[in-house]
Amino acid sequence: MPDINDDDRPCCPYCGAVMKKWSVPGDSTWEEEFHWVCFNDECEYYVNGWEWMMNKYQQEASYRCRMSPRDFHPKPLPVWSPSAHRNHIIDDEEDE
């Protein structure tokens, strides 16, 4: 189980940032209505992913850390730009 902050939001296991509640797209195969996602653009998992994806697959892409509220196991959420998937953030308490 990852670290949980005072508001019961998990913290990213790679950078410690509080993860954001993210609405699962309607056409996905995930059963949950939301996942937790790290949107910290300085997270080492995200930052290093750009180079790894280019070296391994010759793709300009990366991934962000995602956790299902069901099991809290960190998994990748593929991204093609820094703004990818931000439109699915449900609540963004840090920016309010």
N, C-alpha and C positions, 0 to 999 in steps of 0.2 A: 504494500500500500504506500503511495507517495505521501510526502509531507502534506498536511492539510493546514490551511491558514485559519484565522479566527472566524472567517465567514463561511467555513466548510467548503472552500474552493481548493482543489488540489493545486500543488505547486509543481512546475515542470521538473522532472528528475535531472535534466541536463543543465538548467540555468537557475532554477529556484524561483522563477517568475510565477506569479499567480496566473493560472490558466483561465481562459474565458469560456463561457458557455456558448456553444456553437450549434446552431440548428442544422440537423442532418438534412441534406437535400431530399426532396420528395421522391425523386427517381432512384435513390440509392437502395442497396440491399440490406443496410443496417436496420435492425429492429428498433433501436432506441430513437427517441425524438430529438435528443441532443447528445453531443460529446463535449468533452473538455479539450481545448486546443491552446497551445502556447503560441501567442502572436508576438513574442518578443523578437524583434528583428536582429538582436545581438546574441540570441541563443546559439551556442556552439553547434547544436544539432542542425539547426536551420542554416547557419552560415557555412559550415563544412559540407552540407549537402549539395550546394551548388557545384563545388569542385568535384565531389565524388560522382555525381550524376554525369557531369561532362566527361570525366575520365573513364567511367565504366560504361556509359551508354551513349555518349556524344549527344546529350540532351541538355538544353538550357532549362533546368528545373531543379527543384530542391524538395524538401519535405519539412513539415512542422510536426512536433510531438502532439499526438492525439490520444485521448483515453476515453474509453467507454465508461459510463457511470455504473455499468454492470460489473466490470472486473478491474478497472483502474490499471490495466497493463498498458504500458506505453507502446504505441504503434505509429507508423508514419502516415501523415496526411500529405499526399503529393501536392505541390504547388508549382505554378509556371511563372509567377511573378510575386513581388512583395505584397501586392494588394489582393492576390487570389484568395478567395473564401472569406474575406473580411465582411462581405455583404451578408453573411450568414451568422454573424455574431449576434446573439440574442440580447445579452445585456452586457454593457461595457462599463462597469462601476468605476474603474480607474479613470475613465475619461469624462465622467459626469461632474 
